Amino acid sequence: MPTAFRVVEIDIPLATAARVTDDELIVELSYGRTVAVPLSWYPRLAYGTPEERSRLEVLGEGIRWPLLDEDISVKGLIFGTKSDESARSLERRRKEMDRRRREGDLDAPWGQELPLPEPNGE
């Protein structure tokens, strides 16, 4: 017996404001609702300093943190999508963030990082 599928269209609201606490990402949406999710869902945000997390850009369809190279969509928030970044990638990113903090290079564009030294220091 064939199964019938019904397509449902969902209007995704826009983000109008966002803030990050020590524990949550809180986003206000264009239709009046507020979505709050655990900061642990997004390890880059969780690892960021309060200053890095406060420097965000609300772009309507999502939020961007240029200093953390993190982008989160409203659609992902609504559907409960957590970061799926691998542990290896996250560790590499944390090392790069630590280097940038030490060198005061927070505003350098991501994607143009210097290669990380090998663990033996070479």
TAURKA-V854187 format. One record per residue. N is the residue number from 1. RES is the residue in one small letter. PHI is phi in degrees with one decimal (none if undefined). Layout:
BEGIN
n:N res:RES phi:PHI
n:N res:RES phi:PHI
END
This chain:
BEGIN
n:1 res:m phi:none
n:2 res:p phi:-66.4
n:3 res:t phi:-99.9
n:4 res:a phi:-92.8
n:5 res:f phi:-112.9
n:6 res:r phi:-118.5
n:7 res:v phi:-86.5
n:8 res:v phi:-116.6
n:9 res:e phi:-93.2
n:10 res:i phi:-121.8
n:11 res:d phi:-82.8
n:12 res:i phi:-87.5
n:13 res:p phi:-71.4
n:14 res:l phi:-99.8
n:15 res:a phi:-78.8
n:16 res:t phi:-111.9
n:17 res:a phi:-161.8
n:18 res:a phi:-153.2
n:19 res:r phi:-151.9
n:20 res:v phi:-124.7
n:21 res:t phi:-99.7
n:22 res:d phi:-66.3
n:23 res:d phi:-122.1
n:24 res:e phi:-139.0
n:25 res:l phi:-102.7
n:26 res:i phi:-121.2
n:27 res:v phi:-126.2
n:28 res:e phi:-90.5
n:29 res:l phi:-108.6
n:30 res:s phi:-63.4
n:31 res:y phi:-98.7
n:32 res:g phi:98.1
n:33 res:r phi:-85.9
n:34 res:t phi:-123.1
n:35 res:v phi:-112.3
n:36 res:a phi:-125.2
n:37 res:v phi:-129.9
n:38 res:p phi:-62.6
n:39 res:l phi:-61.4
n:40 res:s phi:-62.9
n:41 res:w phi:-66.5
n:42 res:y phi:-127.9
n:43 res:p phi:-56.6
n:44 res:r phi:-62.8
n:45 res:l phi:-66.9
n:46 res:a phi:-60.6
n:47 res:y phi:-79.5
n:48 res:g phi:-68.9
n:49 res:t phi:-76.4
n:50 res:p phi:-54.5
n:51 res:e phi:-63.6
n:52 res:e phi:-62.6
n:53 res:r phi:-72.2
n:54 res:s phi:-77.8
n:55 res:r phi:-90.1
n:56 res:l phi:-117.6
n:57 res:e phi:-123.7
n:58 res:v phi:-88.0
n:59 res:l phi:-110.1
n:60 res:g phi:86.2
n:61 res:e phi:-78.3
n:62 res:g phi:-172.2
n:63 res:i phi:-129.0
n:64 res:r phi:-124.8
n:65 res:w phi:-117.5
n:66 res:p phi:-60.4
n:67 res:l phi:-70.5
n:68 res:l phi:-107.8
n:69 res:d phi:53.4
n:70 res:e phi:-124.6
n:71 res:d phi:-130.0
n:72 res:i phi:-130.2
n:73 res:s phi:-87.8
n:74 res:v phi:-62.3
n:75 res:k phi:-56.5
n:76 res:g phi:-60.8
n:77 res:l phi:-63.1
n:78 res:i phi:-63.5
n:79 res:f phi:-88.4
n:80 res:g phi:72.6
n:81 res:t phi:-83.0
n:82 res:k phi:-88.3
n:83 res:s phi:-60.4
n:84 res:d phi:-115.6
n:85 res:e phi:-64.4
n:86 res:s phi:-69.5
n:87 res:a phi:-60.7
n:88 res:r phi:-64.5
n:89 res:s phi:-62.9
n:90 res:l phi:-64.5
n:91 res:e phi:-63.7
n:92 res:r phi:-61.8
n:93 res:r phi:-64.1
n:94 res:r phi:-62.3
n:95 res:k phi:-62.5
n:96 res:e phi:-65.3
n:97 res:m phi:-63.3
n:98 res:d phi:-61.7
n:99 res:r phi:-61.6
n:100 res:r phi:-61.5
n:101 res:r phi:-63.3
n:102 res:r phi:-60.4
n:103 res:e phi:-90.1
n:104 res:g phi:64.2
n:105 res:d phi:-111.2
n:106 res:l phi:-64.8
n:107 res:d phi:-89.1
n:108 res:a phi:-63.0
n:109 res:p phi:-64.0
n:110 res:w phi:-71.9
n:111 res:g phi:92.4
n:112 res:q phi:-124.1
n:113 res:e phi:-69.0
n:114 res:l phi:-75.4
n:115 res:p phi:-60.8
n:116 res:l phi:-75.1
n:117 res:p phi:-66.2
n:118 res:e phi:-67.8
n:119 res:p phi:-55.3
n:120 res:n phi:-84.2
n:121 res:g phi:90.8
n:122 res:e phi:-81.9
END
